[in-house]
């Protein structure tokens, strides 16, 4: 059954900070890896921006962690694009946690903007990528955990790190262990560690 594609014009009013974006490139071998990013919405202008880490964005001509207008990015991305929109529930303490999360998101973006993507020409960079994709547990212990010191941040690692910093995801989890497919709604290791007051909807295809 063919998935309905929702236009950007239709979905834009519903996109907000912390919307997860998952992508499947049309070309081999990138289609085997996938890509994930996260939305940041500027409250003063309403502009929708995509926060991502990538080897090379051919439209911005930059690699590493960057912030780009989502509408422009979506138009030019060569493949399928999906979005998962979050819903935030009120806490019993009466504190506006959504306001705090947004302030923390701004802090995180300022801190990590310009950070490099891991160097895949080094063994450290290759192992970091490989171990994020390998999941083999024995007695509940993941035998393929990357504990090296390779510089740079992968795409899904960036998304999970931002969610942890913004108090939306269990900080015990290693963000370098997640890959794009884990964020698509079918992996309990991600879904079960999102904080209790946040729900992510099923994917909506945008392209």
C-alpha positions as CSV (number, residue, x, y, z in Angstrom):
1,X,0.0,0.0,0.0
2,X,1.4,3.3,-1.1
3,X,2.0,5.8,1.8
4,X,0.2,9.2,1.5
5,X,2.6,12.1,1.0
6,X,1.6,15.2,2.9
7,X,2.6,18.5,1.4
8,X,4.9,20.9,3.3
9,X,2.3,23.6,3.1
10,X,-0.2,21.3,4.9
11,X,2.2,20.0,7.5
12,X,4.1,23.2,8.3
13,X,1.7,24.6,10.9
14,X,2.1,21.4,12.8
15,X,5.9,21.2,12.8
16,X,7.5,22.3,16.0
17,X,10.8,22.1,17.9
18,X,11.8,18.4,18.6
19,X,9.9,17.0,15.5
20,X,12.1,14.1,14.4
21,X,12.9,13.8,10.7
22,X,14.0,10.5,9.2
23,X,15.2,10.1,5.6
24,X,16.0,7.4,3.1
25,X,18.3,8.5,0.3
26,X,17.5,7.2,-3.2
27,X,21.0,6.2,-4.1
28,X,23.2,3.3,-3.0
29,X,24.8,2.9,-0.5
30,X,23.3,5.9,1.4
31,X,19.8,4.2,1.2
32,X,21.2,1.5,3.4
33,X,22.3,3.9,6.1
34,X,19.4,6.4,6.4
35,X,19.6,9.8,8.0
36,X,17.9,11.5,10.9
37,X,17.7,15.1,12.1
38,X,15.5,17.3,14.4
39,X,13.4,20.4,13.9
40,X,14.0,23.7,15.7
41,X,11.3,26.4,15.3
42,X,12.3,30.0,15.9
43,X,9.7,31.5,18.2
44,X,10.3,35.1,17.2
45,X,10.0,34.5,13.4
46,X,8.2,31.2,13.1
47,X,10.9,29.9,10.8
48,X,11.2,26.1,10.7
49,X,14.9,25.0,10.7
50,X,16.5,21.6,10.4
51,X,19.3,20.7,12.8
52,X,21.5,17.9,11.5
53,X,24.9,16.4,11.3
54,X,26.0,15.2,7.8
55,X,29.0,14.4,5.8
56,X,28.3,17.0,3.2
57,X,25.1,19.1,2.5
58,X,25.4,19.8,-1.2
59,X,23.1,22.8,-0.8
60,X,24.8,24.5,2.1
61,X,28.2,23.1,1.0
62,X,29.0,22.4,4.7
63,X,29.7,19.2,6.6
64,X,29.1,18.5,10.3
65,X,26.5,20.0,12.5
66,X,24.4,22.7,10.8
67,X,21.1,24.5,10.9
68,X,19.2,25.0,7.6
69,X,15.7,26.2,6.5
70,X,13.6,23.1,6.5
71,X,11.5,24.0,3.5
72,X,14.5,24.5,1.3
73,X,16.2,21.4,2.6
74,X,13.1,19.3,2.0
75,X,12.7,20.5,-1.5
76,X,16.2,19.5,-2.4
77,X,16.7,16.3,-0.5
78,X,17.1,13.4,-2.9
79,X,14.9,10.7,-1.3
80,X,12.0,9.9,1.0
81,X,11.4,12.1,4.1
82,X,9.3,11.3,7.1
83,X,8.4,13.3,10.2
84,X,7.4,12.3,13.7
85,X,5.7,15.1,15.6
86,X,5.8,15.1,19.4
87,X,3.0,15.8,21.9
88,X,3.9,17.2,25.3
89,X,1.7,16.5,28.4
90,X,1.4,18.7,31.4
91,X,3.3,17.8,34.6
92,X,1.5,17.7,37.9
93,X,4.0,20.2,39.4
94,X,2.5,23.0,37.3
95,X,5.9,24.1,35.9
96,X,6.1,25.1,32.2
97,X,8.5,22.4,31.2
98,X,8.0,23.1,27.5
99,X,9.4,26.6,28.0
100,X,12.4,25.1,29.7
101,X,12.9,22.5,27.0
102,X,12.9,25.2,24.3
103,X,15.5,27.2,26.2
104,X,17.7,24.1,26.6
105,X,17.3,23.4,22.9
106,X,18.7,26.8,22.1
107,X,21.6,26.3,24.4
108,X,22.4,22.9,22.8
109,X,22.2,24.2,19.3
110,X,24.6,27.1,20.2
111,X,27.0,24.7,21.8
112,X,27.2,22.1,19.0
113,X,26.6,24.1,15.9
114,X,29.7,23.7,13.7
115,X,30.9,20.4,15.3
116,X,32.5,18.1,12.8
117,X,31.1,14.9,11.4
118,X,33.2,11.8,12.4
119,X,36.1,11.2,10.0
120,X,35.2,8.0,8.2
121,X,38.8,7.7,6.9
122,X,40.0,6.8,10.4
123,X,39.4,3.5,12.2
124,X,37.8,5.3,15.1
125,X,35.2,7.0,12.8
126,X,34.5,3.7,11.0
127,X,34.1,1.8,14.3
128,X,31.8,4.4,15.7
129,X,29.5,4.1,12.7
130,X,29.6,0.3,12.6
131,X,28.9,-0.1,16.3
132,X,25.9,2.2,16.1
133,X,24.4,-0.2,13.6
134,X,25.3,-3.4,15.4
135,X,22.9,-4.6,18.1
136,X,23.7,-7.9,19.7
137,X,22.7,-8.4,23.4
138,X,23.7,-11.2,25.7
139,X,21.9,-11.3,29.0
140,X,20.7,-7.7,28.4
141,X,24.2,-6.4,27.7
142,X,25.0,-4.9,24.3
143,X,28.2,-6.5,23.2
144,X,28.9,-3.9,20.5
145,X,29.2,-0.6,22.3
146,X,31.5,2.1,21.0
147,X,33.7,3.4,23.9
148,X,36.4,5.1,21.8
149,X,37.2,8.8,21.5
150,X,36.6,9.5,17.8
151,X,35.8,13.2,17.3
152,X,32.6,14.4,15.7
153,X,28.9,13.5,15.9
154,X,26.8,11.3,13.7
155,X,23.3,12.3,12.7
156,X,21.2,10.1,15.1
157,X,23.7,10.7,17.9
158,X,23.1,14.4,17.6
159,X,19.3,13.9,17.8
160,X,19.5,11.7,20.9
161,X,22.1,13.9,22.6
162,X,19.8,16.9,22.1
163,X,16.8,15.1,23.5
164,X,18.9,14.0,26.5
165,X,20.1,17.6,27.1
166,X,16.5,18.8,26.9
167,X,15.4,16.3,29.5
168,X,13.3,14.3,27.0
169,X,15.3,11.1,26.9
170,X,17.0,8.8,29.5
171,X,20.5,10.1,30.0
172,X,21.8,6.6,30.9
173,X,21.5,5.6,27.2
174,X,24.6,6.0,25.0
175,X,23.5,8.3,22.1
176,X,26.3,6.9,19.9
177,X,24.5,3.5,19.9
178,X,21.5,4.7,18.0
179,X,21.0,4.7,14.2
180,X,18.4,6.3,12.0
181,X,16.1,3.3,11.8
182,X,15.8,3.3,15.7
183,X,13.9,6.6,15.6
184,X,11.2,5.5,13.1
185,X,8.8,4.2,15.8
186,X,9.5,0.5,15.6
187,X,12.3,0.1,18.1
188,X,11.5,-0.3,21.8
189,X,15.0,0.8,22.9
190,X,14.2,4.3,21.7
191,X,10.5,4.5,22.4
192,X,10.8,3.1,25.9
193,X,13.4,5.7,26.9
194,X,11.5,8.9,25.8
195,X,10.4,10.7,28.9
196,X,6.9,9.9,30.3
197,X,5.4,13.3,29.4
198,X,6.3,13.1,25.7
199,X,4.7,11.0,23.0
200,X,5.9,10.8,19.4
201,X,3.2,10.2,16.7
202,X,3.6,7.7,13.9
203,X,5.6,8.8,10.8
204,X,4.1,11.2,8.3
205,X,5.7,11.1,4.8
206,X,6.6,14.5,3.5
207,X,8.4,13.4,0.3
